Amino acid sequence: MRNDRTDGSDLGVRRVTDFRVRMIVVLLSACALSVGFALASEAGLFNEEDADSDGVVDDGDNCLGLVNPNQRDDDEDGYGNLCDTDINQDCNTGAGDLATVFGAFGTSAPWTPKNLGAHDVNEDNSVGAADLASVFGKFGNPPGPSGKSCADCTATPASGLGLGVCP
């Protein structure tokens, strides 16, 4: 026997069922997205961390742990000036680096790659006590750390423009 009811009672049941099915689909989709984002984040696909709050995400920051928003890298090795007291590119801050900075002590001029270069460790456009203190402070240590995978403490300036061979 056919249901010829016109009071809409079947329509109400159908609407509730459709709504429930839609809600289940929405909830399952949300769960799938959450799992997908969690897996991608765990795999490092969304690494937007900036631990030193300098506006440069860590995996592109040439001086992790120190605020250096301009990312100046005068010797073009992938290590920012503030983290790089290895002036002679031997991967260690030592007596040679100290002697080089001491030899440039007192020089002051607007920065150019050929002028102050990597001697101006603290980026104040002059070589002075603060630069020497930085070299003493990192004595016996390699440059860095850098978040850039291309950072190479043996690299020598290629362009002479201070742009870095490790962009």
N, C-alpha and C positions, 0 to 999 in steps of 0.2 A: 504494500500500500504506500502510496506516495504522500509525502508530507507537504501539504499545501498551506501550511500556516503562514499567515501574513503579519503576525504580530512581531516579527524580527527576533524571536528568541534564539534561533540558530545563528543569526548574524552576531549577536553578542558573544556567544561561545566562540565563534570563529575569530572575532577580534581579540579576545583574551588569549587564545592560542597563538595567533600571529604575533601578538605583543611579546609573549613568553619566548617564542622562537627567536625573535629579533634580539631580545635582551641576552639570550644565551649566546647568540652569534657575536654580539658586541663584547660581552665579557670574555669569550674565548679569544677574540681578536686582540683585546687589550692585554690579556695574559701572554699571548704569543709575541706581541710587540715588546712587552716588558722583558721577557726572556731573551729576545733578540738583542735588545739594547744592552742588557746585562752582559751577554756573551761578547758583544762588540766592544764594550767598555773594558771588559777583562782582557781582551786581546789587544788593547791599546789603540783602538781605532778612534776613540774620542778623547785623546790625551790633550786637554786644554789647560793643564795645570800651569800656574805661574807662581812658583813657591816664593820668589823674591819680590813679587808684586811690581815689576818694572814695566809691565805691559807687553812683554815678550814671552810667549809660551815656552816652557822648559825645553822641549825638544828642538827649539830653534834659538835658544838663548846661548850666547857665546861666553857668558860668565854667570854660571849658576850660583845662587846664594848671595850675590851682590847686586844691588840696584844699578843697572846701567841701560837706561832706555834708548840711548843713541847707538849702542852696540859697536862703539869705535874699536877697530882692530887694525892698528897701524902696521903691524908686521904681517898681516894677511894670512894668519895661520889657523884661524877659527877660534882663537881664544881672545876674548875682549881685553883691552888694555888693563882694566882694573884687576883682572885675574891672571895677567901674563907678565911676570917679571923675568922671564927667560929671554933676555935680549939677544943672546947669541945663538938661539935656536938649537941648543944641545939637549933639550928636554929636561933641564934641571936648572934651578936658580942657584948660581954659585959665584965664586970670586970674579970670574970674567964679566958677569952681568953687573956686579957691584962696581967694578972698575969702569965699565962703560958708562953707567949712569953717573958715577962720580966725575968722570971726565967731561960730561955735559952739564955738570952742576952750574947753576946760575944762568944758563942760557934761557932766553925768553923772547918769544916772537909769536906772531900768529901761527897757528899750526899749519904745516903743509907736510906731506909725506917725506919730502927730502929735508925738511927743516928739523923738527923735533922727533919725528918718527916715534919709534917704540920707547924712547927714553922717558917720555912724559907719561908715566904709568897712571897717575891720578887724573889725567886729562884736564889740567888747569892751564895749559899753554905755556908752561915753564917747567924746567927741571930743577927741583929743589929738595928740601929736607923731607917732604912727604913722599917723594918718589924713592929716595934712599931708604926711608923707613919701610916702605912697601917691599923693597928688595930684601932688606934685612929680615922682615917678617916672614917671607916665603923662602928664605935661604935653605937650600937642601931639598926643596920640593919642586915637583913639575908644575907647569902652568895649569890653570883651570881651577875647577872643572868646567867643562863646556858641554852643553846639551847637544851640540851639533855633531852629527856622526862623521862629518868630513874633517873635523879638527885634527891637525897634524902639527905637532910641536917641532918638526924638522922642516916645515915648509918655509920657503923664502919668498919675499914679496915678488909677485909676478908683474903687477901693473904699475907699481910705484904710485898708485893713487890712493892707497889706504882702503880700497874697497874690499879686499879679501879674496883669496882664492877659494875660500870656503864660505860662499854667500849664504 
